[in-house]
Amino acid sequence: MKYVLYVAGILLLTLGISFTIQSDLGTSPFDALLVGLAYKVGLTVGSWEIIIAFVLIGVNSLLKWQRPEFLGLVTAFITGVGIDMWLFLLHNSITPELWYSKFVYFGIGLVVIGFGTAIYLHTNFAPIPVDRLTLILQELTRTNIFLSRTFIYLLFLILAFFFNGPIGVGTLLTVCLGGIILNSFMPITGKIVNSILSKSNISSNSNQDNHRSM
């Protein structure tokens, strides 16, 4: 059940990312960098997700002075495939033209991103390297996720600017609200995930006992 929640969280996360990209209001700084690289250099947005993840694995390893967490590439791969899949599916179905519809799609995307990220992080299985970096900075600086996430957003905002990524009002909203939304969802999804995993473990143990009695 843990891995089902893990994949479900990532699929929700990538759906939210695709909504923000399609809203045409600007994306998160990290996603703006991915889209900018895709337009400037080539390859797909999802492909750059995997490439940047590989680089960040090395950065995280240096910050923690430990072996690289290459398992994070699994998450990055699923995330990259998810982004490309949702962008392909939503390309023709979500093309908002009016300003308020763009804000609606962007708002939905921002909330779904926070919800999906919180779910998969609570499974404690191979976080995306950029999310692992968030947790590492939170630990090193002894602050909260909001502050560490905001710092990372500002760093990628600078990089996205140089690659002409889709920076707009949505980018500013993500920097200001992204960390708050994730921080708000963490305790809620923590209870949900722990409850589901506990019930799953009880059911699994019960089945094992039944097999043994037979």
Rosetta blueprint (number, residue, H / E / L):
1 M L
2 K H
3 Y H
4 V H
5 L H
6 Y H
7 V H
8 A H
9 G H
10 I H
11 L H
12 L H
13 L H
14 T H
15 L H
16 G H
17 I H
18 S H
19 F H
20 T H
21 I H
22 Q H
23 S H
24 D L
25 L L
26 G L
27 T L
28 S L
29 P H
30 F H
31 D H
32 A H
33 L H
34 L H
35 V H
36 G H
37 L H
38 A H
39 Y H
40 K H
41 V L
42 G L
43 L L
44 T L
45 V H
46 G H
47 S H
48 W H
49 E H
50 I H
51 I H
52 I H
53 A H
54 F H
55 V H
56 L H
57 I H
58 G H
59 V H
60 N H
61 S H
62 L H
63 L H
64 K H
65 W L
66 Q L
67 R L
68 P L
69 E L
70 F L
71 L L
72 G H
73 L H
74 V H
75 T H
76 A H
77 F H
78 I H
79 T H
80 G H
81 V H
82 G H
83 I H
84 D H
85 M H
86 W H
87 L H
88 F H
89 L H
90 L H
91 H L
92 N L
93 S L
94 I L
95 T L
96 P L
97 E L
98 L L
99 W H
100 Y H
101 S H
102 K H
103 F H
104 V H
105 Y H
106 F H
107 G H
108 I H
109 G H
110 L H
111 V H
112 V H
113 I H
114 G H
115 F H
116 G H
117 T H
118 A H
119 I H
120 Y H
121 L H
122 H H
123 T L
124 N L
125 F L
126 A L
127 P L
128 I L
129 P H
130 V H
131 D H
132 R H
133 L H
134 T H
135 L H
136 I H
137 L H
138 Q H
139 E H
140 L H
141 T H
142 R L
143 T L
144 N L
145 I H
146 F H
147 L H
148 S H
149 R H
150 T H
151 F H
152 I H
153 Y H
154 L H
155 L H
156 F H
157 L H
158 I H
159 L H
160 A H
161 F H
162 F H
163 F L
164 N L
165 G L
166 P L
167 I L
168 G L
169 V H
170 G H
171 T H
172 L H
173 L H
174 T H
175 V H
176 C H
177 L H
178 G H
179 G H
180 I H
181 I H
182 L H
183 N H
184 S H
185 F H
186 M H
187 P H
188 I H
189 T H
190 G H
191 K H
192 I H
193 V H
194 N H
195 S H
196 I H
197 L H
198 S H
199 K H
200 S H
201 N H
202 I H
203 S H
204 S H
205 N H
206 S H
207 N H
208 Q H
209 D H
210 N H
211 H H
212 R H
213 S H
214 M L
